[in-house]
Amino acid sequence: MSYIKKLANWYFSRRTLPYWYILIFDCLVVLVSGLVCYALDHGVLHTLNDFWPVLGTLVFYLIFFVIGFRITKTYSGILRFSSFVDLYRIAIANLIGISFIVIARWFLSFDSVFMPIRSKELIFVFLMATFIMFGARMIVKYTYEKINEDTHLRGAFIYGVRAGGMALAKAIRIGMPLRFKLRGFVTDEPDMVGHLLQGVEVYNNDENLVHNMEKQHATALLVSPLKRDDLINNQELVNRLVDAGIAIYHYDSAQKWDGTSDISASQLQEVQIEDLLPRDEIHVDLEAVARLLSDTRILITGSAGSIGSEMVRQIAKFGPNKLILIDEAETPQHDLRLEMKRDYPNLDAVTIVTSITNASRMESIFKEHRPQFVFHAAAYKHVPMMEDNPSEAVLNNIFGTRTIADLSVKYGVKKFVMVSTDKAVNPTNVMGCSKRICEIYVQSLDKALKEGKVEGTTQFVTTRFGNVLGSNGSVIPLFREQIRKGGPVTVTHPDIIRFFMLIPEACKLVLEAGTMGQGGEIYVFDMGKPVKIADLARRMIKLSGAHNVEIQFTGLRDGEKLYEEVLNDAEITKPTFNNKIKIAQVREYDYEEACRQIDDLVHISRDYDNMATVRQMKRIVPEYKSQHSIYEALDEKA
């Protein structure tokens, strides 16, 4: 037995068997099948007496079978990965061979030269040869699977019984190295329940699913590309799977599965928490966006950040004439530069390391490159950091925004799109208030342009949304790192909730809102349902498989509130071209008054007196009431 195993291991250690080995084997099968069928019809003694003439006839007939092998390429497959597709190809090849023989005998009448072989014998040759060829392949396949069978393979169910499920089953069967052992299928279709697919049972997607998986020793659920949205929207199922410690895998690809192509086992990735948060599919008219942005010069500030870099990637696909990318973070900006050279070698992408507060440098950039569109994503965004550094929040966020906005008007930019935040609504912290003042300035400037008080044609559009999943400094990367270190996972408050959106989704909405807006609008994005951060942490711990990782509540940070608002209480919204985007109707500010107040604020901030700086911010934004902050004293005095 050990010799057999050694022989098998030697054979399967080869990458593939040379095709002519398989061709020779198939030819021998045809010859042996012909001799056996002739002997069964004429008797063994008669066959032995006429052995050489019969063999010569079969060798001649073999030429027609080889033509069939060549047409269907039966010899090109890898035996260990044979499937019923190979049976079809073998049958067609042998049928072609038999058909050519019948046609040749009919038209050439060569039975006088060769031993006549009856039609029924040819039929039996076809059946016997087809059976032996396919049977041999199945034996090789079965032997390979047994030799390579690993008791440590993870038992898995596949969610989906249609094309996606079948593609997954094939992927895990032939993928190297082997990772999963198929134990069952899961379906939402009652008529499929109880049937066998690929030798395993199909189970119903109901409350007994986890029990059935445990009974079959399955610890993983592989989700068909066609069932991914069904899983995400079924949070009850997701919770049951996560609570039971069942890993969820899905088809991880930048491209949507086309429904026909093969799936590689390497594309099966364990889901991240981002993949399991419930959200509606977002539809954006990217063709309309592409028509506006193609062959134009586009400037993007904060280009190396989470939002900015994703906007660069999405805009690059539209074929702009030039991208002018600005960020003061050297290393991420260098990484982006390399990415652009690799992925878009023919795109003129100018990467500049500088601060948006450097007015003279910004002017030289506008003067040289003359952008037609500006997407302003640069900002200091971390609430606790800005709470400790209000002067920097004013200089970077407010003065920087005003600098870029004024230059946009001066150099004839068609449209200026600013990325804001839901923290600007009823702000409770310095960062949120600084972004609200940015909104006030660009909206009042747009109004002044329309009224002719300021000369220019630039349209100013603001987009406002909540947290984006996986952005730099967001909770998910932080939690992931804390879990990796064994905990604890720190959450500020048991009841704190936040809205979340994927970075690519947020950027698509920014592009559509920004390009479709006519100027002066503050666009608010539908962020879906809020997520309780403590629940998010618990689910991440369970998904990681980590044990004994605790959640530690640390208390609200300076300036932080339990929930974020998307609209001010006094504001109402109007519908737009996209049901995920609304227009906030906010109080309008006089441009000259806004300029005067911001001038005073910037002047005060340059003295780096935190209290004086925040006091002036509160004068500009009366609804700014500090929470969990030393600046609450200013509200009490007011």
Order of alpha helices (4+ residues) and beta strands (2+ residues): alpha-alpha-alpha-alpha-alpha-alpha-beta-alpha-beta-beta-beta-alpha-beta-alpha-alpha-beta-beta-alpha-alpha-beta-alpha-beta-alpha-beta-alpha-beta-alpha-alpha-alpha-beta-alpha-beta-beta-alpha-beta-beta-beta-alpha-beta-beta-alpha-beta-beta-beta-alpha-alpha-alpha
